[in-house]
Amino acid sequence: MKILSIEIGVDVTHVLEMDYRVKNPKVYRSFSFQTPVGVIGEAGVRKSEEFRTALHKLLDANKIKTRKTLFVVNSGKIASREVLIPMIKENRIKDFLNTNSADFFPVDLSRYQLVYRNEGVVQQDTVKKRKLYVFAVPGDLVQSYEELADFCSLELTALDYVGNSVFQMMHKAVGNNICCSVKLDNNATMITIINQGMVVLQRTVFYGFEEVEKVVVDSGLFPKEQYPAAMDILQQTDCLDANQAAPECAMNAMRAEAVEALRPMIGNIRRVLDYYQSRNNGAEVKECFLIGNGAYIKGLDRLMSLELNLPVHKVRRYILNRMNTTKKCRNIKIWN
């Protein structure tokens, strides 16, 4: 069965037509378009005639007839926690989590749905336990995607959390090696550390590339007719390589300001890495991979390599095209 996998970002919406629930899924077609203003709201997504028109226009242009849809959800309102539970049967995990929900999240869970990713079995002292990543998804967030799917004449098949998508892609790319991926979006950055095919740490910090976009636009150095969007500037021009010998140059002054705009984000990534290293002696992260809408900011990999003191790579497009970036983990369910 084919499915549409759709991730709606603040700036860009990504759409893939791909196999669903098969061992080696194939991506058949893909496209992206600018997300109309107002689609992303505080409670989730909002119905938009402009969004529906753009989506269907590109579906038709790419000769995509599939309407079964999986939305990949990226929201700061999704809380996550790593938990260890007894070695109960797989079909009892959901009931166990609901019964013991107060132990995991100090919120009114009548307004949330609990979902999980099974990370396998670990040894705690002499007792084997299941390791889970548990997510609390706001009910109004789920409802907003249901309403948008209906508005766009899509058949909503499932929802997936963007953190699971990152895990699936990076696990396929690096296998059992230790890997840190950094997903850069407009106003948030997700750091995921994987070791032996399991997520050992996943954190979201609420700094993205929004501030550096503002710096390059406000500089007035780039004509709108040549660079329709701030991201066009950042991807085509190295705005992060300031020449310290020429501080009087307007371009270098802008570059220095752009670097400073990124320091809060990079500093938070460093703190997450330091936190992991302080608790995992002998399991050192030796490289990072950049993914997300901000991954192709020119010079960012070089800057982060210097600031983090480890190699930072862009995940190449051919890897993204052949990886299943939105394959559902078989143990994650939003609803039955």
C-alpha positions in Angstrom: 0.0 0.0 0.0 1.2 3.5 -0.8 0.8 6.4 1.5 1.4 10.2 1.7 3.9 11.1 4.4 3.4 14.8 5.2 5.5 16.9 7.6 4.1 20.5 8.0 6.8 22.8 9.2 6.6 26.5 10.0 8.4 27.4 6.8 8.2 24.3 4.5 5.9 21.4 4.1 7.5 18.1 2.8 5.4 15.5 1.1 6.5 11.9 0.1 4.6 9.2 -1.7 6.0 5.9 -0.3 5.3 2.4 0.7 3.6 1.8 4.0 4.2 -1.1 6.5 6.7 -3.0 4.3 10.2 -4.1 5.3 12.0 -2.1 2.7 9.8 0.9 1.9 10.4 2.8 -1.3 9.9 6.5 -1.9 8.2 7.0 -5.3 7.8 10.8 -5.5 8.4 13.8 -3.3 8.0 17.5 -3.3 8.1 20.5 -0.9 6.3 23.8 -0.8 6.2 26.9 1.4 3.8 26.5 4.3 1.2 29.3 4.2 1.2 31.7 7.1 -1.2 30.7 9.8 -1.3 26.9 9.2 0.9 26.2 12.2 -0.9 27.3 15.4 -0.5 27.0 19.1 -2.8 24.0 19.3 -1.5 22.2 16.2 -2.5 22.9 12.6 -5.2 25.0 11.2 -7.4 24.6 8.1 -6.2 26.8 5.2 -7.6 27.1 1.7 -4.2 28.3 0.5 -2.6 25.1 1.9 -5.2 22.8 0.4 -4.9 24.5 -3.0 -1.0 24.3 -3.0 -1.1 20.6 -1.8 -3.5 19.4 -4.5 -1.9 21.5 -7.2 1.4 19.7 -6.5 -0.2 16.3 -6.1 -1.7 16.7 -9.5 1.5 18.1 -11.0 3.4 15.0 -9.7 0.7 12.6 -10.8 0.1 11.4 -7.3 -3.3 9.8 -6.7 -2.6 8.4 -3.3 -4.8 10.0 -0.6 -4.1 7.8 2.5 -2.0 10.0 4.7 0.5 9.8 7.6 1.2 13.1 9.2 4.6 13.5 10.8 4.0 15.8 13.9 6.6 18.2 15.2 5.4 20.1 18.2 6.9 21.4 21.4 3.7 20.4 23.2 4.6 16.7 22.9 6.2 15.7 26.2 8.6 12.7 26.2 10.2 10.5 28.8 12.3 7.4 29.0 10.9 4.8 31.3 11.6 1.3 32.5 8.7 -1.1 33.1 8.4 -4.7 34.1 8.7 -7.4 31.4 5.0 -7.6 30.6 3.7 -8.8 27.3 3.6 -6.4 24.4 -0.2 -6.3 24.2 -0.4 -5.2 27.9 2.0 -2.2 27.6 -0.7 0.3 26.6 -2.9 -0.5 29.5 0.1 -0.5 31.9 1.1 3.0 30.7 -2.5 4.4 31.1 -2.8 2.9 34.5 0.5 4.3 35.7 0.4 7.6 33.7 0.7 9.8 36.8 4.1 8.3 37.5 5.4 9.5 34.1 3.8 12.9 33.4 2.5 15.4 36.0 -0.3 16.6 33.7 -4.0 16.0 33.3 -3.8 13.0 31.0 -7.5 13.1 30.2 -6.4 15.7 27.7 -3.5 13.6 26.3 -2.9 10.4 24.5 0.1 8.3 25.5 2.1 6.6 22.8 5.4 4.8 23.0 8.4 3.4 21.2 9.8 0.1 22.5 13.6 0.4 22.9 14.2 -3.3 23.9 15.3 -5.0 27.1 17.8 -3.7 29.6 19.3 -5.1 32.7 18.6 -3.1 35.9 20.6 -4.7 38.7 19.7 -8.3 38.3 16.2 -7.7 36.8 15.3 -7.4 33.1 13.0 -4.6 32.2 11.6 -3.1 29.1 12.9 0.3 28.1 10.3 2.6 26.5 10.3 6.2 25.1 6.8 7.4 26.1 5.2 10.5 24.5 2.2 12.5 25.8 0.4 13.9 22.8 -2.2 16.6 23.4 -5.7 15.5 22.3 -6.4 18.9 20.6 -3.2 18.4 18.6 -4.4 15.1 17.3 -7.8 16.6 16.6 -6.3 19.5 14.6 -4.6 17.0 12.2 -7.8 15.0 11.8 -9.7 18.2 10.9 -7.0 19.3 8.4 -7.0 15.9 6.7 -10.7 16.0 6.3 -10.6 19.6 5.0 -7.9 18.5 2.4 -9.9 15.4 1.3 -7.2 13.1 2.7 -7.7 9.8 4.5 -5.8 10.0 7.7 -4.3 6.6 8.4 -1.8 7.4 11.2 0.2 10.1 13.0 3.9 9.7 13.8 6.1 11.8 16.0 9.0 13.5 14.2 11.5 12.2 16.9 10.6 8.6 15.7 11.2 9.6 12.1 14.6 10.9 13.0 15.4 7.7 14.8 14.3 5.5 11.9 16.3 7.4 9.4 19.5 7.6 11.4 19.4 4.0 12.5 19.3 2.9 8.9 22.1 5.3 8.0 24.5 4.4 10.9 23.5 1.0 12.1 24.7 0.2 15.6 27.3 3.0 15.7 27.0 5.9 18.1 25.4 8.8 16.3 24.2 12.3 17.2 21.7 13.8 14.8 20.7 17.5 15.0 17.4 18.4 13.3 17.4 22.1 12.7 14.0 23.8 12.2 12.8 27.4 12.3 12.4 27.8 16.1 13.4 24.5 17.6 16.3 22.0 17.3 16.0 18.3 18.1 19.1 16.4 19.3 19.0 12.6 19.1 21.7 10.3 20.3 21.6 6.7 19.1 23.7 3.8 20.3 23.4 0.1 19.4 20.2 0.8 17.5 18.5 2.5 20.4 17.7 6.1 21.3 19.7 6.8 24.4 18.9 10.5 24.6 16.5 12.8 22.7 16.0 16.5 23.6 14.4 19.5 21.9 15.8 23.0 22.6 13.7 26.0 21.5 16.4 27.7 19.4 16.5 27.3 15.7 17.6 29.3 12.6 14.9 32.0 12.9 17.2 34.6 14.4 19.9 34.1 11.8 17.3 34.5 9.0 16.3 37.8 10.6 19.9 39.0 10.7 20.5 38.4 6.9 17.1 40.0 5.9 17.6 43.0 8.2 21.1 43.6 6.8 19.7 44.9 3.5 22.6 43.3 1.6 20.5 40.9 -0.4 18.0 42.0 -3.1 14.6 40.5 -2.7 14.3 39.8 -6.5 17.4 37.6 -6.3 16.7 35.9 -3.0 12.9 35.5 -2.5 13.3 33.9 0.9 15.8 34.2 3.7 16.7 30.5 3.4 17.7 31.1 -0.2 20.3 33.5 1.1 21.6 31.2 3.7 21.8 28.2 1.4 23.5 30.1 -1.5 25.8 32.5 0.3 28.2 31.8 3.2 26.8 34.1 5.8 28.9 32.6 8.6 32.5 33.0 7.5 33.4 36.5 8.8 36.8 37.9 7.9 38.2 39.1 11.2 40.8 41.2 9.4 38.1 43.4 7.8 35.5 44.3 10.5 34.6 47.5 8.7 33.1 45.5 5.7 29.3 45.5 5.9 29.2 41.8 4.8 31.7 40.8 7.5 29.8 42.7 10.1 26.6 40.9 9.1 28.4 37.5 9.1 29.7 38.2 12.7 26.2 39.0 13.8 24.8 35.9 12.1 27.3 33.7 14.0 26.3 35.3 17.3 22.6 34.7 16.5 23.4 30.9 16.2 25.4 30.7 19.5 22.4 30.1 21.8 21.3 27.1 19.6 24.9 25.7 19.4 25.5 26.3 23.1 22.4 24.2 23.9 23.5 21.4 21.6 26.8 21.4 23.4 25.1 21.2 26.8 23.0 18.2 25.7 26.2 16.4 24.4 28.0 17.2 27.7 25.1 15.9 29.7 25.2 12.6 27.7 29.0 12.3 28.0 28.9 12.8 31.7 26.7 9.8 32.2 28.1 7.5 29.5 31.8 7.1 30.0 33.3 5.0 27.2 30.4 5.7 24.8 31.7 8.9 23.2 29.8 10.7 20.4 32.4 11.2 17.7 30.4 12.9 15.0 27.1 14.7 14.3 24.7 14.7 11.4 22.7 17.7 10.3 19.1 17.2 9.1 16.0 19.3 8.8 15.3 22.5 7.0 18.4 24.3 8.4 20.8 21.5 7.5 21.9 23.1 4.3 22.7 26.6 5.6 26.1 27.2 3.9 29.0 27.0 6.4 26.9 25.8 9.3 28.6 22.4 9.4 32.0 24.0 9.5 30.9 26.4 12.3 29.4 23.7 14.4 32.4 21.5 13.9 34.6 24.2 15.4 32.2 25.1 18.2 31.4 21.4 19.2 35.0 20.2 18.6 33.8 17.1 16.6 33.0 16.4 12.9 29.6 17.7 11.8 28.2 16.4 8.5 25.2 17.2 6.3 23.1 14.2 5.6 23.3 13.9 1.9 20.2 14.2 -0.2 20.7 10.7 -1.8 20.5 9.2 1.7 17.3 11.1 2.5 15.8 9.9 -0.8 16.5 6.2 -0.1 15.8 6.2 3.6 12.3 5.9 5.0 12.2 9.2 6.9 8.7 8.6 8.2 8.4 4.9 8.7 6.3 4.1 11.7 8.0 2.1 14.4 5.9 -1.0 14.8 5.5 -0.2 18.5 4.1 3.3 18.2 0.4 3.8 18.0 -1.6 7.0 18.2 -4.9 5.2 18.2 -6.3 1.8 17.3 
